[in-house]
Amino acid sequence: MANNKVAPVTLITSLALLINTSVFANQKTTEQKIAIPENYQSRFIQYHSVDKPADGDKPAKIRFLYVNPEALVAARANQAAPYGTVLLMEDRKAALDDNNQPLTDKHGRYIPSDEKLAIIIQEKQKNWGDKQPEVLRNGDWDYAFFDGNGVKKQDLDYTPCFACHKGQQVNDYNFTFNVFVNQLAVKK
């Protein structure tokens, strides 16, 4: 028997996001000074990865999540991330078999190809939130989007980033890092 309670919750969540995004649509963010950190793949800590199935014309991908080591050392459970935190999300296209299906490892996880699709950065610096309209402000976090070659997307409207992360205020405006830090604290 299907669980009919999921659909209304999903619908309500989707409507709330749509309303929030349309309310924020006229709010623009200012220019960021975020750059891709050198050697992030070897210097940063990969703390999570997520397999994302193909969606329409978007290929199956693996989303790798990294944090700078200084932020991880300074982070404390149930507290906001420290200033200087850089959260980096690298999307890689999944390797495909002869039937264009994602290859998987022995654990059923997608195997990444060498093709980077995008790099998205969420960075926190003191007073960065001051430049954002209150309706969009995510504390002192800002965002940047780069294509797979590391070229920053110019004239990109970051309103959807701010609108989506606004609902994560309890987690210092991020979806994974604070959860990871809290899990580490439990293991100690």
C-alpha positions in Angstrom: 0.0 0.0 0.0 1.4 3.4 -0.9 2.2 6.0 1.7 -0.1 8.9 0.9 1.4 11.1 3.6 4.6 11.7 1.6 2.9 13.5 -1.3 1.2 16.3 0.7 4.5 17.0 2.6 6.5 17.1 -0.7 3.8 19.3 -2.2 3.9 21.7 0.7 7.7 21.8 0.7 7.8 22.4 -3.0 5.2 25.2 -2.8 7.0 26.9 0.1 10.3 26.9 -1.9 8.5 28.2 -5.0 6.9 31.0 -3.0 10.2 31.9 -1.3 12.0 31.9 -4.6 9.4 34.2 -6.2 9.4 36.5 -3.2 13.2 36.8 -3.4 13.3 37.0 -7.2 13.7 40.8 -7.2 16.5 40.7 -4.7 20.0 40.5 -6.3 23.2 39.6 -4.6 26.4 41.5 -5.0 29.6 40.4 -6.7 31.5 37.7 -4.8 35.3 37.4 -4.3 35.1 33.6 -4.1 37.7 31.6 -6.0 38.4 27.9 -6.3 41.0 27.0 -3.7 44.2 25.6 -5.1 44.7 21.9 -4.7 41.4 21.5 -3.0 41.2 17.8 -4.0 44.4 17.0 -2.1 44.4 19.7 0.7 40.7 19.8 1.6 38.8 17.0 3.5 36.2 15.1 1.5 33.5 14.6 4.1 30.6 13.3 2.0 29.5 12.2 -1.4 26.1 11.7 -3.0 25.0 9.8 -6.1 22.5 11.8 -8.2 20.6 9.8 -10.8 20.1 11.2 -14.3 17.3 13.8 -14.5 16.0 14.7 -17.9 18.9 16.0 -19.9 21.2 16.1 -16.8 23.5 13.1 -16.6 24.0 10.9 -13.6 26.6 12.4 -11.3 28.5 12.1 -8.1 28.5 15.1 -5.9 31.7 15.3 -3.7 31.6 17.6 -0.7 34.8 19.1 0.7 35.7 21.4 3.6 39.0 23.3 4.2 40.9 21.5 7.0 41.2 24.7 9.2 37.4 25.0 9.4 37.0 21.3 10.3 39.5 21.6 13.1 37.9 24.7 14.5 34.3 23.5 14.0 32.3 22.5 17.1 29.1 20.5 17.4 25.8 22.4 17.6 27.6 25.7 16.8 27.8 27.8 13.7 30.7 27.1 11.4 33.8 29.3 12.0 34.6 32.2 9.8 36.9 31.1 7.0 34.9 28.0 6.3 34.9 26.9 2.7 32.5 24.2 1.6 33.1 23.0 -1.9 30.8 20.8 -3.9 32.3 19.1 -7.0 30.0 17.4 -9.4 31.5 14.7 -11.6 29.7 12.8 -14.4 29.2 9.1 -13.6 31.1 6.7 -15.7 28.7 4.8 -18.0 28.5 1.2 -19.3 27.8 0.2 -22.9 24.1 0.8 -22.2 24.7 4.3 -20.9 23.9 3.3 -17.4 26.1 4.4 -14.5 28.8 2.0 -13.5 28.8 1.1 -9.8 31.3 -0.2 -7.4 30.9 -3.3 -5.1 28.9 -1.1 -2.7 26.4 0.0 -5.4 27.8 3.6 -5.5 28.4 5.3 -8.8 31.9 5.3 -10.2 33.0 8.8 -11.2 34.4 9.7 -14.6 37.2 12.3 -15.0 34.6 14.8 -16.3 33.8 17.6 -13.9 30.4 19.1 -14.5 30.5 22.0 -11.9 32.1 23.3 -8.8 29.9 25.2 -6.3 31.3 27.0 -3.3 29.7 28.2 -0.1 32.1 30.4 1.9 31.8 32.2 5.2 33.7 35.4 5.9 33.1 38.0 8.6 30.6 40.7 7.5 29.9 39.1 4.1 26.2 39.0 5.0 26.2 42.7 5.3 26.1 43.1 1.5 23.0 40.9 1.1 19.4 42.2 1.5 17.9 41.0 4.8 15.3 38.8 3.0 18.1 36.8 1.4 20.9 37.0 4.1 22.4 33.6 5.0 24.4 34.8 8.0 27.8 35.6 6.6 27.8 33.0 3.8 28.1 33.7 0.1 28.1 31.4 -3.0 29.9 31.0 -6.3 29.3 28.7 -9.2 32.0 27.5 -11.6 31.6 25.3 -14.7 33.6 22.0 -14.9 36.6 23.8 -16.3 36.7 26.2 -13.3 35.3 29.2 -15.1 33.1 31.3 -12.8 29.6 31.8 -14.2 29.3 35.5 -14.7 26.0 37.4 -14.2 24.4 34.4 -12.4 21.6 35.2 -10.1 22.3 33.5 -6.8 18.8 34.2 -5.4 17.8 30.5 -5.6 21.0 29.5 -3.6 20.1 32.0 -0.8 16.4 31.1 -0.9 17.1 27.4 -0.6 19.7 27.7 2.2 17.6 30.3 4.1 15.5 27.4 5.4 18.6 25.8 7.0 19.3 28.6 9.5 19.3 26.1 12.3 22.2 24.3 10.5 24.1 27.6 9.9 22.6 27.7 6.3 24.1 24.5 5.1 22.7 21.0 4.5 25.6 18.7 5.3 28.6 20.2 7.1 27.0 20.9 10.5 25.3 17.4 10.4 28.8 15.9 9.7 30.4 17.9 12.6 27.6 16.8 15.0 28.1 13.2 13.9 31.8 13.4 14.6 31.1 14.8 18.1 28.9 11.8 18.9 31.6 9.3 17.8 34.2 10.9 20.1 
